[in-house]
Amino acid sequence: MLGAITGNGLYGNKYAFGFQNARMSQDDEQKDEAKQALIKKNYNEIYAHELAHKTAGGHLAGAIVIERNADGIPFAGHVAIKMPSLNPNNPQQTINDANTVIRSAMAPADPSGQDYKVAAQARNIKSEAQNMASKQRLNLLA
């Protein structure tokens, strides 16, 4: 790059519509390298966490979404997990799906507070489904 015409002082150019020197200063290069290393590190960590959710979530897991700040640095991620609803016609399916959600929520090596909340919600649904299944079995015996 021989020079870039900038209209807003990009890259520290103090002259509007001036030419940017082709060589970045050593300090700017170090800052850029550090930023790129941080982007890669954050992305890899977030992606690994979310991939664990997605892999364990199977058919209940959506796409991996990684959020970035204004500087392009990844700072958060998520995978939508379909929370099971109580199915009176098939409580066992609800139990199975709740177990999948629990495994998915707790799959990363470092579950977040939100992961624990999702697992707790799935455990509550599972408990309701187990109670429903027990009542149905008792009704069949009566």
WONOR-V388823 format. One record per residue. PSI is psi as a letter, one per 40 degrees, with the letter a starting at -180 (999 if undefined). D_CENTER is the distance of its C-alpha to the mean C-alpha in whole Angstrom. Layout:
# WONOR-V388823
PSI:D_CENTER / PSI:D_CENTER
This chain:
# WONOR-V388823
h:37 / d:40 / i:39 / h:37 / h:38 / i:36 / e:36 / f:34 / f:35 / i:32 / f:32 / e:34 / h:37 / e:39 / h:41 / h:40 / f:40 / i:42 / h:41 / h:38 / h:40 / d:38 / h:38 / i:35 / i:36 / d:35 / d:33 / d:31 / d:31 / d:29 / d:27 / d:26 / d:25 / d:24 / d:21 / d:20 / d:20 / d:18 / d:15 / d:16 / d:15 / d:12 / d:10 / d:12 / d:10 / d:7 / d:7 / d:9 / d:7 / d:5 / d:8 / d:10 / d:8 / d:9 / d:12 / d:13 / e:13 / b:15 / e:16 / e:14 / h:11 / a:10 / i:9 / h:6 / h:6 / h:6 / i:8 / i:12 / a:14 / d:18 / e:19 / e:16 / h:14 / h:11 / e:10 / i:6 / i:3 / i:2 / h:5 / h:8 / h:11 / h:14 / h:16 / i:19 / i:22 / h:26 / h:28 / d:31 / d:33 / g:30 / d:29 / d:28 / d:26 / d:24 / d:24 / d:23 / d:20 / d:19 / d:20 / d:17 / d:15 / d:16 / d:15 / d:12 / d:11 / e:13 / d:12 / i:11 / d:14 / g:12 / i:11 / i:10 / d:13 / d:11 / d:10 / d:14 / d:15 / d:13 / d:15 / d:18 / d:18 / d:18 / d:21 / d:23 / d:23 / d:24 / d:27 / d:28 / d:28 / d:30 / d:32 / d:33 / d:33 / d:36 / d:38 / d:38 / d:39 / d:42 / d:43 / d:44 / d:46 / 999:48
